[in-house]
Each structure stands twice: as structure tokens, then as C-alpha cells.
Amino acid sequence: MTTARTAIVIGGGIAGPVTALALHRAGITATVHEAYPATAAGVGGIGGTLALAPNGVAALRAVGADEAVTAIATPIDRTVMAVGRRRIDLPTLAGVPPLRVVHRAELHRVLHDRAVAEGVAFAYGRRLVAVEQTDSGVTARFEDGSTATADLLVGADGIRSTVRGLIDPAAPGPRFTGLLGFEAVARHEVSAEAGTMTFAFGRRGYYLYWPEPGGGTRWGANLPQQRPMSLVEARTVPAEQWLDTLRTTYGDDDPGGELMATSSADELQVVGSLQIMPPVPHWHRGRMVLVGDAAHAPSNSSGQGASLAIESGVQLARCLRDLPDVASAFDAYVRLRRTRVEKVAARAARINHTKAPGPVARTLMPLLMPLLVRTAMDPERTIAHEQRHVIDFDAPVTAEPALR
């Protein structure tokens, strides 16, 4: 094991608490520092839902959080692709548990509570502004004037990571996908069975939906957009105005028209411009290292963003547990993770191109659907491989682990 015994974790969303839990199980005491106040609805007021793939749930098992998370999640065991009235069932993956859809704020709460129960400390209102490193440790300085010192610092601070810029000032930032995201629950009841998620290509935009437990239909929509908008900027537009745009965009679609017509502006979640991270050259420097979206953020088309973040926290802890020094542990961690996350990101990028098709592509989409299923979705060869991935937390990590 490394000589590291303490860690500062920056970010209290998903990757932060999971990483702190995994480090705790590896014998390293971690404190999570979150920029937003504890009273925020979710971390930073974030709402909406996200998907946890089976590999993400398996990684949660390593930190004892899988049962608590699946208890608050909706299982999705059937997926359908639709263009107009034509629908194609995506293949069921043999031996793969269902996808789990969970409210982001609820997931944050469960992970926080699990971490606290195991002795992980949280400090809120701590916005990182600077880091000082020595041969033996690292000191974090926060906007409120406070400091924290530990053996290493983990940047789990999301796609707009401060830690990423401190590791490498020339690191790339997030890139806009050309899509703006929304979510709500409609009063309209679709005919799909419970546990069925439908990916629909409408005449002017892409959307997905599934029956909501307790009634109604939850939907998410991706509007094509020419320029990115920050979440703050997007939320300054009145929700009723956004809903009018959505009703115009999806009004001719079935069931998109009914979903938008029976949704309330009061319940509309503005997700904002959808961003992805290009490959990040440097995941660590000295005693600082990145996990989760700070290092790798595939588009939401992958269905893997949260799951990959969870995996990375678990793998980092394994490496720090088993290797003799921080440098070799960080190197092993990157070797274990980079190839996997970049393959997932590449697959998601291919799917993104289908979400905002031009007029010719929209005309041909019914004919192209089987090809899309075989290539961009590639269920058995690609998605199955992604989702069957299980980290053996107890297995030792060697200095040169095999790429997976």
C-alpha cells in the first residue's frame, strides 16, 4: 500500500462520495469538500434523472451502496427505438441486469448518507481556489479562506473541474454536443409496458420516454441548438416559453405531441446544453488526480456517465491500496481506465450524430434504423461488453495491470 493515509476529495456529487467510500475501505481517510451549501437541492440544485448501467451498480457493490441505490431506482428491462410509427425492439442482453433510472438528487442523498454512515466527513460551502504541493502532501485553499491538508487530493468536481486546470492549465474543457436537454413527467399515459424505455426520433428532434411508477410518463428531450447555453442562462428563459418551443417541435409526433401537451411548465426540468469531455491528456500531477466527469464525461447518449464515474472511484482506491507509492498508483489507475472510458465516449459520439438529423437523414431514418442498431448501438458486441464489466475490488492490482 502507498504511504498515503489521508485524502481531500473535491466534489460531493456522485464520484466524490463513492471515491471517499472506496478510499475508506482501502484504509485511507477521506474528507469530501463540496462547493455548494448542504441545503442545496441535490448538489448545486441539480434535478432530473440519470441512468445507472449494470456495471455501475456492480461498482457500487464494492462500497456497499448497491442495495440502497437500487431501492430508489426504476428498473428498465426493455428498450425500443422508434421513428414515426415504426418501432424496433433493441436486443435483450443475456445475463445482464436491467438499467436503473434514478433521480439525481436522490442518488446524491443516498451516497452521502452511506458515506457518512461509514465515517466519511463532508465540508460544504468549500469552493477550491488553489492547491499547494510538497513532496509529502498537498494543501487545498478554499474561497472562504479555509484550508485542508492531506497526503493526496482527488478532483471529483465534474465537467468544469477546477482540479483539472490545476493539474494541467492547457487541459481541454467540455465541448458542446449541439443539443439542449429537458425533462418532465407528462399526465399522458403511453401504451408501453412498465420498464420499457423508448428512444424516439421525431420529425424535428429526439426524445425518449418511459412509464413513470405511480402514473404518467417521464420524458427527456434533446432540442437541436446552434450555440451552447449555461444552465443559469437556460433557466433564465421562462419555463412556459421553453415548453411552447417543445410543443411546437414535437407537436406532430406520436406520442411526443401528447407528452408535451400534458406536461406542466412548473415541473419542467431544464437540463441545459449537453456537454462532453474530449480526451484529457493528463489525469494526474504530483499528488493530484482526477476521477469521474473531471477526467472523462461521455455524452448522455452513452448511458454510462455516472457508471464510469463510480467505476473510476473504485479503481483509484484499489490502486492506492495495492501499489507502493502515489505515482505508481496513479499510473496504474490511468492504465486501467483510459481505454475503457474513451471507447464508451466514441460510441456515444456516433449516437449523437443521429439525434439531430438533417432533412434527408430524417426521410431515410426508417430505412436506416436496423443499420443504426447494428453500428451506433452495437448491442451485443459493444454495449454488452460495457455493461458486463465488473471490478473485483478484492483482487490485487499489479504495477502493470492488463488493459480491459
N, C-alpha and C positions, 0 to 999 in steps of 0.2 A: 504493500500500500504506500501511496505517497506520504510525505510528511505533512501534507495539508490536513488540518483538523477543523478549520472554520471557513465559511464561505458567505459572501454577500451575494444575494440574488436580487437583481434589479428587475422588477415587474411582477405584479401579482395576479395576472390573468389566468392562463392555463399552464403554459410551460413553467412559469415561476414556482407555483406550489408543487407541481409534480417533481420538478428538479430538486426542490428542497426536501421533499419526502424521500426521493431516491438517495440523495446525499446522506440523509439521516440514517437510512438503512445501510449505507456504506461506511458509517462511522464518522461522518463529517457533519458538524453542527452548522446549519444554515439559517440565516435570517433574511426574510423577504422584505424588500423595500419597494413600496408602491407609490407612484407619484400622486395618485388621486386620493381623496379622503375616504375613510372607511364607510361613510354614509352614501357613497355614490351607488346608483342603481346598476349593479354589475360593476365592473371596473371601468371607470370613465363613462358611466351611463350607457353602456353598450347594451342593446337589446337584440331581439331576433333569435333565430335558431341556428344551429350548426349540426353537421353530421359527424358522427364518430364511426369510423370503419372498424371491422373486427380486429384488425391489427392494433388499432388504438386502444380498444377495450382490453385486449390481451396485455398491452404495455401497462395499463392501469392496474392490472392484476399484480404486477411486480411491486407496486407500492400500496396494495391493499385497498384500492379505491374503486375497483371494477363494479362491485355489487351496489355500492351507494349510487354510482352514476347510472347504471342500467335501470335502477329502480325509478329514476325520474325521466327516463328516455322513452321514446316511441319506437318500437321495432319496425323496420321496413324490410319485408322479405320478398317483395315483388317489385320490379321496375319495368316501366313501359315507355317506349318512345313514340311520340305522336306528331304527325303532320296532317293538319286538317282532320278528316275523319279516319285516316289510316293510322293504325296502331300496330306496333311490333313489340312483343314481349322480349325483353333482354334475357339472355340465358341465366338460369339459376346456377350459381356456382356450388358444385358438390362439396359438401363438408365445410362450407363457410358460413358462420353465424350471420344473422341479419345485421344490416346497417342500423345504427341507433341515432335518432334525431333528438336533440336536447336543447332546451332553452339556454342560451349563453349565460345569462345571469344566474340561473340555477346551477349550471355546471361550475361557475366561479364559486358559488356558495358552498357546494359540496366539497370541492377540492380544498377550499380554505378551511372548512370545518375538519376535514380529515387530517390536514397538515397540523392544525392547532392541537388536535387530539393526540398526535404523536410528538408534540413538544416543539414544533416549529414556531418561531416568533415572527410576527408581522409588524412592520412600521409603516404607517400611512402618512400621506402628505409629504413624502420624501422624493423630490424630483432631482435626479442626478444632474450635476453640472460639470464635475471634474473628477479625475482619478489620478492618484499619485502611486507609482510602483517603486518597490525596492527589491533587493534580492530575496528578501524573506517575507514580504507581504504586500498588501495593497490597501490604500485608504480611499474611500469614496467621500466626496464632498457634495452636499445637497443644497438646494436653493434656499432652504430655511436657515442655513448656516451650520447645521449639524454635520457630523462626520461619522464614519464607521470604518473600522479596520479589521481585516481578516487575512487568511492565507491566500485566498483567490476570490475573484469576482466573476459572476455569471450574468451575462446580458440576456435576459428573457423579456426584453422590453419592446417586442413587437416589430412591425414592419418599418416603423420610423425610429428605429433604435438609436439611442444616444451612444450606447456602448459600441455599436458597430463603427461609428465615426471616430471614437476614441482609439479603437484598435487600428483602424485604417482610415485616415481622413479622406483618402481618394476612393473609398468604397462606393459602389453604385447605390443609388436609392431605389425606391419602388417605382415600377412602371405601370402606367395606366393601360387597362385592357380594352378601353373603348366602350365600357358598359357601366351603367348606373343601376344599383340594386335597391329593391324594395321588398317588403314582406308584410303580410296581414292575414287575418282569418276572415273568410267570407261566410255569410249566412247560407249561401247556396250549398246544397249537398250534391256532390258528384256521385256518379253511379259506381265508381271504383270501390273495390272491397277494402276493408281496413288493412293497413300495412302495405298498400300499393302507392308507389311514388311514380308520377307521370312526368316525363320530360317532354314539353310541348314546343314545337316551332310554329309560332303564329305567323300571320301574314306580314306583320311589321316588327315583331320582336319575339324573344324567347321567354318562356316561363315554365315553372314546374308547380306541382300541387300534390297534396295527399289528404285523405280524410283525417280531420282532427279528432282525437279522442274527446268525447263529450259533445260532439256536434260541430257542424260547419266544415269548411275546407281551408286548410292553410296553404297559402301560395307564396311563391317568390318570383319576382320578375326582374329581368335584365334588359333595361332600355338601352339601345344604341345611343352613344353620346359622343360628340366631337371633341370636347375638352373635359379634363378632369375637374371635379369639384371636391373640396374638402368636405368632411362630414358636417362641420359647422356651417359652411356655406350652403350645402344642400338642405340643411334643416332650417335655414332662414326663409326658404320658399314655403309658403303655407301648404300644409298637407292636402288641403282641398284642391289646390292648384295642381299638385303632383297627381292626385287621384283623377282629376279631369284629363290630364295627359295620358295616364294609364288607361282610362276608359276609352279614349279616342284610339289609342294604339291597339288595344286588344278587343275593341267592341265587336269586330266581325268574327272573332274566334269562338270556337265551342270547345270547352266551357269558359274560355277566357273572358268573354263578354259578361257572362253572368257572375263570374267571380269578382270582377272589378265593380260591377253594378251593385252588388250586395255587400261590398266592403265599406267600412266606415273610415273617414279621414282621421277620427280620433284614435283609431287603432293602427294606423299605417306606420310601419317602421321604415324610416329612410336609412338604408344601409350605407349609402354614399357610393362614390366611384370605386369600382373594384380594381384592386392593385395586385401586382405580383412582384416578386423579387427576382431579378436576373441573378446568375451565379455570383456568389460573393467570394472573391479571391482568398480573403484571409478571415478565418473563423476565430483565430486567437492570436494574442500577442502577450508575451510575458505571462502574467498571472490573470489575464482577462480572457474570457471565452464566450462565444455566442451559442444560444440554443433557440429552437423554435423559429417563429417568423423573423426574428432578427437576423437569422442566417439563411433561412430557406422558407419562402412563402409562395407555394404554388397557387394558382388561381382556384377559386371555389369550385371550378369545374372538376377538379381532381377528386373532391370528396375526401381529401386526405390532409388538409392543412393542420387541423387540430391533432389528428392522429400522429402525424410525423413529428409535431412539436413534443408530444408526450413521449414518443419513442426516443427522441434525442436527449431528453432529460434523463431517461433511464440509462441510456448507453453512456452518457457522460459520467454518471455516478459509478457505473461498472469499471470504467477505465481508471478513474481516480482511486477506486478501491484496490485495483489489482496491479497497477504499474508503479515503478519506484519513484518517479518524480513527476511534477506537474507538466513539464514539457512533453515527455513521452506519453503521458496520459492524454493530453490534448491532441497530439499527433494521431494516436490510435483512434480516438473518438472521431476525428475527421475522416480517417480511412474507412471506418465503419459506416459513416453516414452519407458522405457526399454523393457517391454514385447512386445510391438508392433515391435520395431526395431529388436529384437532378433528372433522373428518369421519370419520376412522377410528374415533375414540373413540365417536362417536354410533352408528355401525353396530354396534360391539361391544356397546354397551349394549342395543341391540334384541335381539341374540342372547342376552344374559344372561337376559332375561326368559323365555326358553324352557327354560332349564336346570333350573329348579325349578318345573315346572308344578303347579298345583293338581289336585284330583281330576277336575274337569270337563275341564280342558285335557288331562290325560293320556288321558281317554277319547276326546277328539276329535283327538289328535295324529296318528293315521294319516291322517285326512282333511285335516289342516292341513299335512302335510308339503310338498306341492307349493307351497302359498302361502308357507311359510317359506323355501323355496329361492328363490322369486322376490323376496321382500321383504327379510327379515333378511340372507340370504346374498347375494342380488342378484349372482350370479357375473359376468356379462358386463359389466354397466354399472358396478358398484362395485368388486368385487374385482379384476377385470382392470385397471381404471384404477389401482388402488393398486399392483398388482404389476408393471405395465409402466413404472412411474416410474423413470427413470434420470437421475442427476445427471451432467452434463458438467462434470467438475472443472476442465478447462482453459478453459471458456468464461468470459469476464469477467462480473463482477457489476456492475450499474449501481446508481446511488443509489436508484432506484425500480424494483426488479425486478417483473416481472409475477407475479401470484399464480398458483399452479399447484395 
